[in-house]
Amino acid sequence: MDKAGVDEARLAMREIFPETPLQLNDHLSAKFGAQIWLKREDLSPVRSYKIRGAFNFLRKAIAAGEKDKTFVCASAGNHAQGFAFVCRHFQVPGVVFMPVTTPQQKIDKTRMFGGPFITIKLIGDIFDQCYAAARAYVAETGGAMVPPFDADDIIEGQGTVAAEILDQLPEGVTPDLVIMPVGGGGLASGLTGYFKDVVAKDGFLFTEPEGAPSLKTSLTRGEPVTLPKVDNFVDGAAVARIGDLNFQALKNFSADQVQLVPENAICVTMTDMLNVEGLVLEPAGALSITALDLVDREKLAGKTVVCIVSGGNFDFERLPDVKERAMRYAGLKKYFILRLAQRPGALRDFLNLLGPDDDIARFEYLKKSARNFGSILIGIEAKTPESFTDLLARFDDAGLGYQDITENEILANLII
């Protein structure tokens, strides 16, 4: 990577927004016994780092005489918002392809940022489907594609995050560990390229959601791999295939440097950061902070750690689902199928098994007159995970037939 090009891009983008802050987080630093710095890309004008790559790409394209073209992008949301903002800034027309599953909050904000300069097309269930539609549109119309991550000018633009970090850290301090989210790999390529002479090779930790391990799978196999399916919950990082240029930039890192993060663990971070710090994070924006809990504490002790908070575009209509997932991951909520005798008083006997702090959050009872036993679907919330250990012991002592379906993905998705 040409650092001079990154520095030039950084200077140029000051015309549309100031540098995002790098903040030492006292709460996380005390928790992990390290200096935990948060690079707050959620505080950019579009609440994500994606504005950087989009600005740099369009800036260069316009300088090369392409201002009369219609620019096109495909995005799960954040790239679309950055692209729309930049199209309005340069007053050029843009067409945005987004998956149908994109949160409404991101769709509305994309319209707001782009104003009359952009048109939105909702196509496909996942990013890769709408990306294919966008490429086909460009081929048909002669438009100019603005890739979300797989382009040198995009990577260069995202590298400005690293340039700012080095200036914002105290004099003489450099990161011992940089933790970053990975979707298509544009941010990771830009960060590692700019930091390569400053941060040791093993000083990078890449984080991906468990349901979209594109980089880890590709590094394991030694070539870019298209995943057969992805979990869309972490929509900002749910990419089925790492970018080709991005893989070339990252291929010399070890697959062991990619930390897969459970989607439900991300929800714990989102609720904790909202309740403790007042930070509104989208799932992808919480990836790097969540990874701290999965790293050996000894590797963090006394170190200077920079976590990239990549975005804060969160639709609050998703908050009940996030809270539900967080409680299940923390062991504070479980779902059971109970086998209950069909006799008077059976339900009362069951309720007497519950502890004083066990709260019934869901209850469905199906009584069939032709059978001796009925089935109950019950959701129980507790104050501590240990409460469930005691509760299940009481179930066993009472000879109650039950099945814990909390982690049964098929049943959980169907009835929870």
C-alpha positions in Angstrom: 0.0 0.0 0.0 1.2 3.5 -0.9 1.0 5.4 2.4 1.4 8.7 0.6 -1.9 7.9 -1.2 -3.6 7.2 2.1 -2.4 10.4 3.6 -3.6 12.3 0.5 -7.0 10.7 0.8 -7.1 11.5 4.5 -6.4 15.2 3.8 -9.0 15.3 1.0 -11.8 13.8 3.0 -11.5 16.5 5.6 -13.7 18.6 3.3 -16.7 16.5 4.2 -16.1 15.3 7.8 -13.5 15.7 10.6 -11.5 12.7 11.9 -13.4 10.3 14.1 -12.2 10.2 17.7 -10.0 7.6 19.3 -11.1 7.2 22.9 -9.6 5.4 25.8 -12.4 3.4 27.4 -12.1 3.2 31.1 -14.7 0.5 31.6 -13.1 -1.9 29.1 -9.6 -1.0 30.2 -10.4 -1.9 33.9 -12.2 -5.0 32.8 -9.3 -6.4 30.8 -6.3 -4.9 32.6 -5.1 -3.1 29.4 -5.4 0.2 27.6 -8.4 -0.4 25.4 -8.8 2.3 22.8 -12.0 2.6 20.7 -11.7 4.0 17.2 -15.2 5.5 16.9 -16.2 5.1 13.3 -19.8 5.1 14.5 -19.3 8.8 14.8 -18.7 9.5 11.2 -21.5 11.5 9.3 -23.0 8.1 8.2 -22.2 6.3 11.4 -19.7 3.9 9.8 -16.2 3.9 8.2 -17.7 3.2 4.8 -17.8 6.8 3.8 -14.0 6.8 3.6 -13.7 4.3 0.8 -16.7 5.7 -1.1 -15.3 9.2 -1.0 -11.9 8.2 -2.1 -13.2 6.1 -5.0 -15.6 8.8 -6.3 -13.0 11.5 -5.8 -10.5 9.7 -8.0 -13.1 8.7 -10.6 -14.4 12.2 -11.0 -10.8 13.5 -11.3 -10.3 11.0 -14.1 -13.2 12.4 -16.0 -16.0 10.0 -15.1 -18.4 12.6 -13.6 -21.0 12.1 -16.3 -21.4 8.4 -15.5 -24.1 7.0 -13.2 -22.3 5.5 -10.2 -23.6 2.2 -8.8 -23.1 0.3 -5.6 -24.4 -2.8 -3.8 -24.5 -2.8 0.0 -26.2 -4.3 3.1 -26.5 -0.7 4.3 -23.3 1.1 5.5 -21.6 1.3 2.1 -24.8 2.5 0.7 -25.1 5.3 3.1 -21.5 6.4 2.6 -22.0 6.1 -1.2 -25.2 8.2 -1.0 -23.6 10.9 1.1 -20.7 11.2 -1.3 -22.9 11.2 -4.4 -24.8 14.2 -2.9 -21.5 15.9 -2.0 -20.2 15.6 -5.6 -23.7 16.0 -7.1 -23.5 12.9 -9.2 -26.3 10.4 -9.8 -26.0 7.0 -8.0 -28.0 3.8 -8.0 -27.9 1.7 -4.8 -28.7 -2.0 -4.8 -29.6 -3.4 -1.3 -30.8 -6.8 -0.1 -34.5 -6.9 0.6 -33.6 -8.0 4.2 -31.7 -4.7 4.9 -33.0 -3.0 8.1 -35.5 -0.3 7.3 -33.5 2.2 9.3 -30.5 1.8 6.9 -32.8 2.1 3.8 -34.4 5.3 5.1 -31.0 6.9 6.0 -29.6 6.0 2.6 -32.5 7.9 1.0 -31.9 10.8 3.4 -28.1 11.0 2.7 -28.4 10.8 -1.0 -31.5 13.0 -1.5 -32.4 13.4 -5.2 -29.1 12.1 -6.4 -29.7 8.4 -5.6 -32.2 5.6 -6.6 -32.6 2.5 -4.4 -33.3 -0.9 -5.7 -34.1 -3.8 -3.2 -33.0 -7.1 -4.7 -32.1 -10.5 -3.2 -32.0 -11.9 0.3 -28.3 -11.6 1.0 -25.6 -9.2 -0.1 -24.0 -11.4 -2.7 -27.3 -11.7 -4.6 -27.8 -7.9 -4.8 -24.1 -7.5 -5.7 -24.6 -9.7 -8.7 -27.7 -7.7 -9.8 -25.7 -4.5 -9.5 -22.9 -5.8 -11.7 -25.4 -6.9 -14.3 -26.9 -3.4 -14.2 -23.5 -1.8 -14.7 -22.9 -4.1 -17.7 -26.2 -3.2 -19.3 -26.1 0.6 -18.7 -22.4 1.4 -18.8 -22.4 2.8 -15.3 -19.4 2.9 -13.0 -19.4 0.3 -10.2 -18.3 1.5 -6.7 -17.4 -1.7 -5.0 -17.9 -2.1 -1.3 -14.5 -3.5 -0.6 -12.8 -5.1 -3.6 -11.0 -2.2 -5.1 -7.6 -0.4 -4.6 -9.2 3.0 -4.1 -11.7 1.7 -1.6 -8.9 0.0 0.4 -6.8 3.2 0.3 -9.8 5.1 1.6 -10.3 2.7 4.5 -6.6 2.9 5.3 -7.2 6.5 6.5 -8.6 4.9 9.7 -5.1 3.7 10.5 -3.5 7.0 9.6 -5.7 8.8 12.1 -5.1 6.3 14.8 -1.3 6.8 14.7 -1.7 10.5 15.1 -4.3 10.2 17.8 -2.4 7.9 20.2 -0.2 9.5 22.8 3.2 10.4 21.5 5.5 7.4 21.4 2.7 4.9 21.8 1.9 2.4 19.1 -0.7 -0.4 19.2 0.3 -3.8 20.5 -2.9 -5.3 19.2 -5.4 -4.0 16.6 -8.8 -5.8 16.6 -11.0 -5.2 13.6 -14.2 -6.6 12.0 -14.0 -8.3 8.7 -16.8 -8.6 6.1 -15.5 -8.3 2.6 -12.0 -7.3 3.8 -11.7 -3.6 2.7 -11.1 -2.2 6.2 -8.8 -5.0 7.2 -6.7 -4.6 4.0 -6.4 -0.9 4.5 -5.5 -1.1 8.2 -2.9 -3.9 7.8 -1.4 -2.2 4.8 -0.9 1.1 6.5 0.2 -0.4 9.9 2.6 -3.0 8.4 5.8 -1.2 9.5 4.3 -0.2 12.8 2.4 -3.2 14.2 3.9 -6.7 14.4 2.3 -9.2 12.1 0.9 -11.1 15.1 -0.5 -7.8 16.4 -3.6 -8.0 14.3 -6.7 -9.9 15.3 -9.5 -10.2 12.7 -13.0 -10.9 13.9 -15.9 -12.5 11.9 -19.3 -13.6 13.0 -19.6 -17.4 13.4 -22.3 -17.5 10.7 -20.1 -15.8 8.0 -16.5 -17.0 8.4 -15.3 -15.9 4.9 -11.8 -14.9 5.8 -11.0 -17.7 8.2 -12.3 -20.3 5.7 -10.3 -18.8 2.9 -7.1 -18.6 4.9 -7.5 -22.2 6.0 -7.9 -23.3 2.3 -5.3 -20.9 0.9 -7.7 -19.3 -1.6 -10.9 -17.2 -1.6 -13.9 -19.4 -0.8 -17.5 -18.7 -1.4 -19.5 -19.8 1.6 -22.6 -21.9 0.7 -24.7 -19.9 3.2 -24.3 -17.1 5.7 -26.1 -16.0 8.8 -27.5 -12.5 8.1 -27.8 -11.3 11.7 -24.5 -9.4 11.6 -25.6 -7.8 8.4 -22.6 -5.4 8.2 -20.2 -8.4 8.0 -22.3 -11.1 6.5 -20.4 -11.6 3.3 -20.2 -15.0 1.6 -16.8 -14.4 -0.2 -13.9 -12.2 0.8 -12.8 -9.8 -1.9 -10.1 -11.0 -4.3 -7.8 -8.0 -3.8 -8.6 -8.2 -0.1 -7.6 -11.8 0.1 -4.3 -11.0 -1.6 -3.7 -8.3 1.0 -4.5 -10.7 3.9 -3.4 -14.1 2.6 -0.1 -14.2 4.6 -1.9 -13.9 7.9 -2.7 -17.1 9.8 -6.3 -18.5 10.1 -5.6 -18.6 13.8 -5.6 -14.8 13.8 -9.3 -14.8 12.8 -11.5 -15.0 15.9 -15.0 -16.2 15.1 -17.6 -14.5 17.4 -20.9 -16.1 18.2 -23.8 -13.9 17.1 -25.5 -14.1 20.6 -22.2 -13.0 22.2 -22.3 -9.9 20.1 -25.7 -9.2 21.5 -24.3 -9.2 25.1 -21.8 -6.6 24.0 -24.4 -4.5 22.4 -26.6 -4.4 25.5 -23.7 -3.9 27.8 -22.2 -1.0 25.8 -25.7 0.6 25.6 -26.4 0.2 29.3 -22.9 1.0 30.7 -21.5 3.4 28.1 -24.5 4.7 26.3 -23.0 3.6 23.0 -25.4 2.4 20.2 -23.6 -0.2 18.2 -24.8 -2.3 15.3 -23.8 -6.0 15.4 -20.8 -5.6 13.1 -19.7 -2.5 15.2 -19.6 -4.7 18.3 -17.5 -7.5 16.8 -14.1 -6.2 17.9 -15.2 -5.4 21.5 -16.8 -8.8 21.8 -13.6 -10.5 20.7 -11.9 -9.1 23.9 -13.9 -11.6 25.9 -12.6 -14.5 23.7 -8.9 -13.6 23.9 -6.6 -15.0 26.6 -6.5 -12.3 29.3 -2.8 -12.7 29.6 -2.3 -11.6 26.0 -4.1 -8.4 26.8 -2.6 -7.5 30.2 -0.8 -4.2 30.1 -1.1 -3.9 26.3 -2.2 -1.0 24.1 -5.2 -2.4 22.3 -7.2 -0.6 19.6 -10.6 -1.9 18.7 -12.3 -0.6 15.6 -15.9 0.3 16.3 -17.0 0.0 12.7 -20.6 1.2 12.8 -23.6 2.3 14.8 -26.4 2.0 12.4 -28.8 0.0 14.6 -32.5 -0.4 14.0 -34.1 -0.3 17.5 -36.9 -2.5 16.2 -34.3 -5.2 16.5 -33.7 -4.5 20.2 -36.0 -7.2 21.6 -34.3 -9.8 19.5 -30.9 -8.6 20.6 -31.9 -8.7 24.3 -33.4 -12.2 23.8 -30.1 -13.5 22.3 -28.0 -11.8 24.9 -29.9 -13.4 27.8 -29.7 -16.8 26.2 -26.0 -16.5 25.6 -25.4 -15.3 29.2 -27.3 -18.3 30.5 -30.1 -16.1 32.0 -32.9 -17.4 29.8 -33.8 -20.9 28.8 -36.6 -22.6 26.9 -37.9 -26.1 27.8 -40.4 -28.6 26.5 -42.0 -30.2 29.6 -43.9 -33.5 29.7 -46.6 -32.8 32.3 -49.1 -35.4 33.6 -52.7 -34.6 32.8 -54.2 -34.7 36.3 -55.6 -32.0 38.6 -52.8 -30.2 40.5 -50.0 -31.2 38.1 -49.4 -27.6 37.0 -49.4 -26.3 40.5 -46.8 -29.0 41.5 -44.7 -27.8 38.6 -44.9 -24.2 39.6 -43.8 -25.0 43.1 -40.5 -26.3 41.6 -39.6 -22.8 40.5 -37.2 -20.7 42.6 -38.2 -17.3 44.1 -36.3 -15.4 41.4 -37.3 -17.6 38.4 -39.6 -15.7 36.1 -41.8 -17.3 33.5 -41.4 -15.3 30.2 -43.4 -17.7 28.0 -46.0 -20.4 28.6 -47.9 -22.6 26.2 -49.8 -25.7 27.3 -51.4 -28.2 24.9 -53.8 -30.6 26.6 -54.9 -33.7 24.6 -57.8 -35.6 26.2 -56.7 -38.9 24.6 -53.3 -38.9 26.3 -52.0 -39.2 29.9 -49.4 -36.5 29.4 -49.5 -33.0 27.9 -46.7 -30.8 26.6 -45.7 -27.4 27.8 -43.4 -24.9 26.0 -42.0 -22.6 28.7 -39.4 -19.8 28.7 -37.8 -19.0 32.1 -35.6 -16.0 33.0 -33.3 -16.2 36.0 -31.0 -13.7 37.8 -27.9 -16.0 37.5 -26.9 -19.0 35.4 -26.5 -21.0 38.6 -30.3 -20.7 39.2 -30.9 -23.1 36.3 -28.5 -25.7 37.8 -30.6 -25.7 40.9 -33.9 -25.7 38.9 -32.9 -28.7 36.7 -31.9 -30.6 39.8 -35.4 -30.0 41.2 -36.8 -31.2 37.9 -34.8 -34.4 38.1 -35.7 -35.0 41.7 -39.4 -34.6 40.9 -39.1 -37.1 37.9 -40.2 -34.4 35.5 -39.6 -35.1 31.8 -38.1 -32.1 30.1 -35.9 -31.1 27.1 -33.8 -28.0 27.0 -34.3 -26.5 23.5 -32.5 -23.2 24.1 -29.6 -24.1 21.8 -31.6 -26.2 19.4 -31.3 -24.0 16.4 -34.1 -25.5 14.4 -36.7 -25.5 17.2 -35.5 -22.1 18.5 -35.9 -20.4 15.2 -39.3 -22.1 14.8 -41.0 -21.3 18.1 -38.8 -18.7 19.8 
